[in-house]
Each structure stands twice: as structure tokens, then as C-alpha cells.
């Protein structure tokens, strides 16, 4: 039993490290020899026995495509969910400061698009209070299952889980005050369809917020496909029916874009 526990913890650490490798460039952290061989040699059953995690569908690991000259990043899978709650994330991404800047009010309906395990969703639920709603949407059921455990643990009742897909976040039309996308937009397989769904979900005065690692800064130790420049974000988002309302630059590594609706998207 003790040996199995040790193996389980070791494999969890390995999976988390490999997830980090998909975000950080090899030049900054290096890739340990044999890691890919070790992981590929494990059967899904072996991974489940050792980690308690069901490996995600291969559909979430499709080869990257391009959109408007940008390489679309691969979607992070649920096997690396611990990466989303790593200790240093609070220092780098400053989630409470971000939400303070967005002026989240009690009673609002806020969509956390690409919610993952709920790193921002859980914080949002406290901000909107019992009269508000948080709509946590993700394309991976495994992520939502992990978030559900957190909801049950904390007895949260104002947060709804929504399983979307690569074409549609499946948000209710005209009900959302703010849609928050943290390190998510650059992974959209079909950006125009997803953003159109968000546009329709927003109220007339609703806001779209993107948080993205700075593509202009080579010192930000994130792979290029997981970063975006200001120019690229505006080039992509504004033609989809939005106008930039405000850009915040207080985070050490990330841009914050706040968009308002500009016109109807067909």
C-alpha cells in the first residue's frame, strides 16, 4: 500500500511536470530524457490505477492549426489539472487584484469561459453573492468533474457547470454581464464561433475580458503559442463585434483586455 502511494505521487508529479513542459519553452526548463517514452508506455488503465485520473480523449490533443497567422495552442488536459492551482500562480497572476480591477458587483452573472477546475470561478462566486450567478463553461467534462468536487466541498450554490464544445460555449443568450477568459482564448480551435457565442450571451452593456501572456516580451517564459501581442488580440477580436474599452498592464507577465460590444455579429 505504501509503495502504491509512493508510485501514485511520483506519477502525479511527472504528469504535472510534463504539462508544464507544454507551456514553458525547452530553453528555460529543459526536457528530461525519456519522459515521453515513459508516458507513452503507460496504458490508460495503468495511469488510472496509479493516479486516479482517467486520461483525456485524444480529441483534446489535436495538432495545432492556425488562425490569422497565429498558431493555435493545444488545449491543456485534465491530467495536468494540478498545474492550474500551483502555488506560484497567485503571485504571478494575482487573481484577487484582477477581479478588483474588473469591478465585479454582487448580483452579476459572470461567465468563466474555459473554467478548468475553477481557479477563478470559485473566487467569482464569492464576488457575485447569493443573488448572482457564475457560469463555468469548459469543453472537458473531466475538468468540470473536478470543479464539481470543489463546489460540493465548499457548499457553493450560485455556480453552474456547462459542458461546451470547440464551437460553442453554450451560454444562455443575453444574460451575461461579464465573460472572463484567462489564458484561454489562444487555445480556441474555432475562435470566431466561440466568440460569436460569447457575444450573443452578453447583455448590451456586457464586457468581454481576455487575460493573455505578453507575446511582445521574450522574457516571459511561456511558449510563443501560449502568448499573444496586443496587436494580434485587437486584430482578431475587434472584427468579431467588439471594441477595446480598456487595457490593464499591472500584472508582471500578462495583458488584460476589456472589450465592450460594438455591433451585432451574424
Secondary structure, DSSP 4 states (H G I P E B T S, - for coil): -HHHHHHHHHHHHHHHHHHHHHHS-HHHH---TTHHHHHHHS-HHHHHHHHS-PPPPGGGGPPP-EETTEEPPPPPPGGGGGGGG-THHHHHH-HHHHHHHTT--TT-EEEEET-TTTTTHHHHHHHH-TT-EEEEEES-HHHHHHHHHHHHHHT--SEEEEE-BTTB--PPTT-EEEEEEES-GGG-SSHHHHHHHHHHHEEEEEEEEEEEEETT-TTS-S-GGGEE-HHHHHHHHGGGTEEEEEEE--SSSEEEEEEEE-S---
